[in-house]
Amino acid sequence: MHRALTMAKLHTEVTQAVTANRSFGVAMLPSPKPTFVGSCFRFRPASITFILFYYVAAIAFPALRANGQVIYVEDAKTQYTRGIPADSVNKLQALINSGKVKFSFDPKFGYLPSLLNGLHLSKTSQIVVFSKTSVQKELISPEAPRAIYFNDTTYVGFVPNSKALELCTSDPYLGAVYYTLLQREVPKPRFFRSIDACLECHGTKDMSKLPYHIMYSAQCTPDGEPVPGKALELTSDKTPLAQRFAGWFVTGSTGNQQHLGNSFASMQEHSYVMTKKVSGPLRDLSPVTDATQLFSPKSDIVALMAFAHQQRLQNLICEATYQTNSALAFERLYPERTTARVDAEGHTESTDQTIRRVCEPLVSGLLFSGEARLLGRISGDSGFQPYFESQGPRDRNGRSLRQFDLERRLFKYPCSYTIYTDNFDGLPPPAKRYVYRRLWEVLSNKDRSARFSHLTNADRTAIREILCQTKPGFAAARFK
């Protein structure tokens, strides 16, 4: 009882730290893993009923995880809430609890240095946003911007003077999972999973309520508030450079190409006009903010572009995982409501249609179909590019999908490095086989459709050879 009260108090502190004036509470979710404490931001007198319902549901419904696969029985929000994450944050919590990893509390940055080290995030990945578009918007401004650090699957948000660090990581089966870490020195720090509060913005707006990653281009007034009546624009590698990065600080050079970074909207003759705070490329953040509050005076253009790309790909992988697993579960749970099995694997026409519908956009995304073209040289300045490219893997000729181009397009070999992530490997087997088969068809020139016309014969050959040598399972797709 005493421990439960203590944990409830911690949950309340987490809520207060990340929601400022917003009134959310917390209900603890039981978990078979003692290294993890979940929280969905909703605390009311019915919390005990909710916890009892959770236990009953765990018995009444099929297990959410079996043999490494999620079995879906209800809507995506329910699946997401009840699922037990197996992501990098949860694994780090286990190491902290066992004493194998120890965090130290920095007087200036709190747990941020230890957290970046524990999650293998490079300081060179720092990108900086000043728009008030996150849960800690009351603390964010151009004078005190929010820094984000990331690798292929995990993100850490740091706001100066905040009482909590924000984390997001991609679970192979659940998609984007959100956590907070209190900036309070304790013997063994504990991560708290955030559900409802984060899904308010990071949940798709349709009924499926899938968790997804967001990168906005938000035109802002000089205090960081989004321009009234101006829609926030989702940004990806398909967005023209001229429309990207409003609400962000950007360092590095884009040549003669324009973007909306380092700009503020001011009222001129009854309408808002975007104006650069400084003219020309921004070499460091000191002219626009107090860079001493952050690890680095950089917000690297190359890191921002990689960030924009992988956000979209992680969303496509998440969509394919959820929808395919749901279709497969429907086949198993309601065989009397499905049509006759039609393919070699015994799946129904409806399931095959679902797999095609959700995997074709993923194939296009992996091969950069629709990527906005670059019109000049992009150059970063934080060391992110050499660090990113060094992460491999490489084929026998030293080629890697992580090599940048930055003149005509983002990467030299236009096939996404996200194919190496646990998220991609967590695709349901029928979906992964479909993606591999379609990649092989495009890269072997069997599919010459307009959607892939940006790929030259040399591109297709190089990508195919790199994947055959670095991605187990891909080469076998030719026989499917």
Steps between C-alpha positions, in 0.01 A plus 500: 500500500783737592677425169179561307456838667863587427461409132176697479689801635771453238239480227350825622842665487550377145166642398569835660845512342390448143154653487557825692155658541311214340316280749576135432540221752658160477387142539758228541479210257616160624775334302660157522836673456614649834732734313218704351230721641233615258282804527203623306433860590159454659450477874155503654317311776429219255873416470463184710217387273723568199781288644261213579359526148854479363563173682164356388563604140842336508325171579195542281681600179782323311853598606628814336843351445569141406816362341621851433184606319214717612151352473239770453146452621357851525555852371852638464472724808414200719775293345749781556396562861515137610812405309821446694786691332829326420683812389836660575369703796355193668827314446694791649270500803585133558872582494450788745297282737764224492780747571677427170443861390532794737371849429669813631318830553662796330447837676409668172342231282374253759479146363535606136872404456448158661183444300662578165784266586266223618286519185797549263395842375769731362516863607563581132137407429373806689220686322328798659134609484354819646132470407259448789363177357582241767364404840759726665410800288482733803877459545597522131585822317761628255703604806463154660451252215453124521785274389437156351761223476434186296625183339319267259220414744521712817455869584573706812357848555672745734353834608719721719366533856242226446427251776490209254665358191275378218573176316352327200616168362365266235395159624509228231137404568335805660651782298585831670512466882534807722673538838600765749795508740491733799796735532539414867807325641416153635706177540326327206310722255170362367332557165124550484298412196267775377193396306191723488681834531736416212238341276300824511747627240690185399195285427359487149178693470298211359329236713803269494694743725838365389804656671710701258798733486458866415726767357319829451593808307325763712516867408542685831490849642818630671395341831468152344118488483362351177340761275125513573298325234809362326499121476797303626661327202622141533853476363672204335754427229221564248457861614679758282790656687344845464208385718701332776625593847274789603528513879847342494849641522720377215879515478707409196467596136234433236673697226247716314206290619261658746327348803278638778742438786637787711193705406219672687162621386422866553180689424536726198197672349246263655684177413793303638830506310793266569827681566843349566647592835846506342594524133695223333588155636505465877835355610408463865208581728655786694343779285147362555493343848701427814694201371675451835182330626560213254773246437589653167446831314379299198170389346644316200314519167610146409371362831170680443464345155577148626252557784227601254558189291503241776191641671294419191653155455440403862136600458468288185656201676266547796193516272604185315564314827170592666276448199657172391490355851137606534409329173681180604332504842159540338569190290586298810229626732209514258557232234127480430498868394789479253498407135664189362879469521645608170879528522781249548529586869132444565405863547173649379452745218409763758827446689701512177330827406584647841865401466520656153326816618730566795826365357504674163543844666781347708676370188469845342633665816795264527599585143442877543219521247376858494807640679536876461795570276792711615623785282840554651752389758391443860773504764477441874734625765459297819681178412169318458567393140827308562359350821182383326684354202741310726218287645490264199446226397702495177529253217828352370556812289460733797159625390233582757139616497609759758722691256363848429477666162370848601519650151217343302336297778549402861689169456742369240317166481127576535384216722423584860736395779188436713490157333769399753295595808324268743178673394534372147600155622188502720273509196266197493659232278242529217554878485878470506496237224278728293734799548807294414334358189392843381844648565652220295256563215591870489873455547524224237314718246187284490303799623574804281192698603507881521499487879861379490620693195740700719713186537761456228622155395820571692296592811300179482806282453693664783213484747426138412864401551525689830184337636604151389822535702371690803136403556438132580179376346490743212688285248257211555212724387580428136369147549166600654 
